[in-house]
């Protein structure tokens, strides 16, 4: 991506109209802009930390799988799926997967899980 296509770059006119809109929002809801800015800053910081840890996590999970294969070969006993899942529970891998699912659901562009959209579309419909 070239720098001319970065989403944060705007023309002077766009900056003026954006600033005007932000000021109007601040007039209507004075506490919103600072809360939104601080929340966005924290989310970005946490995402950066999470990304760093996930880069460490992925190969560790692979190392565990390799260790299991070595043990299976040396003992002649296969590790069942159930036992593998319990081992994932033991080491916290299951918790990581569940946490990542929660993060994915919390994404602002993620679709709603509940039938809330269906319920709202059906409101006022007297068929």
QUINOR-V283253 format. One record per residue. N is the residue number from 0. RES is the residue in three letters. PHI is phi in degrees with one decimal (NA if undefined). Layout:
n: <N,N>
res: <RES,RES>
phi: <PHI,PHI>
//
This chain:
n: <0,1,2,3,4,5,6,7,8,9,10,11,12,13,14,15,16,17,18,19,20,21,22,23,24,25,26,27,28,29,30,31,32,33,34,35,36,37,38,39,40,41,42,43,44,45,46,47,48,49,50,51,52,53,54,55,56,57,58,59,60,61,62,63,64,65,66,67,68,69,70,71,72,73,74,75,76,77,78,79,80,81,82,83,84,85,86,87,88,89,90,91,92,93,94,95,96,97,98,99,100,101,102,103,104,105,106,107,108,109,110,111,112,113,114,115,116,117,118,119,120,121,122,123,124,125,126>
res: <UNK,UNK,UNK,UNK,UNK,UNK,UNK,UNK,UNK,UNK,UNK,UNK,UNK,UNK,UNK,UNK,UNK,UNK,UNK,UNK,UNK,UNK,UNK,UNK,UNK,UNK,UNK,UNK,UNK,UNK,UNK,UNK,UNK,UNK,UNK,UNK,UNK,UNK,UNK,UNK,UNK,UNK,UNK,UNK,UNK,UNK,UNK,UNK,UNK,UNK,UNK,UNK,UNK,UNK,UNK,UNK,UNK,UNK,UNK,UNK,UNK,UNK,UNK,UNK,UNK,UNK,UNK,UNK,UNK,UNK,UNK,UNK,UNK,UNK,UNK,UNK,UNK,UNK,UNK,UNK,UNK,UNK,UNK,UNK,UNK,UNK,UNK,UNK,UNK,UNK,UNK,UNK,UNK,UNK,UNK,UNK,UNK,UNK,UNK,UNK,UNK,UNK,UNK,UNK,UNK,UNK,UNK,UNK,UNK,UNK,UNK,UNK,UNK,UNK,UNK,UNK,UNK,UNK,UNK,UNK,UNK,UNK,UNK,UNK,UNK,UNK,UNK>
phi: <NA,-81.6,-63.4,-70.8,-106.9,-69.1,-65.5,-81.9,-88.7,-133.0,-79.0,-60.4,-63.5,-63.6,-63.4,-66.1,-68.0,-66.6,-62.9,-63.4,-63.8,-61.1,-65.1,-64.4,-63.9,-62.8,-65.6,-74.8,-135.9,-58.3,-83.1,-63.8,-56.3,-66.8,-67.4,-63.4,-61.6,-67.8,-65.3,-61.7,-61.5,-64.2,-59.6,-63.9,-63.4,-64.3,-62.4,-63.5,-64.6,-63.3,-60.1,-61.4,-67.9,-66.4,-66.0,-81.7,-67.3,-53.4,-67.6,-66.1,-63.5,-64.3,-62.6,-63.6,-61.5,-64.5,-62.5,-63.2,-62.5,-62.9,-65.5,-60.5,-66.2,-72.7,-95.6,76.6,-112.9,-72.4,-93.3,-70.4,-59.1,-61.7,-67.1,-60.1,-62.8,-66.4,-66.0,-61.1,-61.3,-58.8,-87.9,94.1,-63.4,-61.7,-62.2,-62.1,-61.0,-65.1,-63.1,-66.1,-65.1,-64.0,-62.9,-61.6,-70.0,-81.0,-58.5,-59.4,-97.1,-71.6,-67.3,-63.1,-83.7,-75.6,-85.8,-57.3,-64.7,-63.5,-64.6,-67.5,-68.4,-84.6,-65.2,79.4,-95.9,-95.6,-65.5>
//
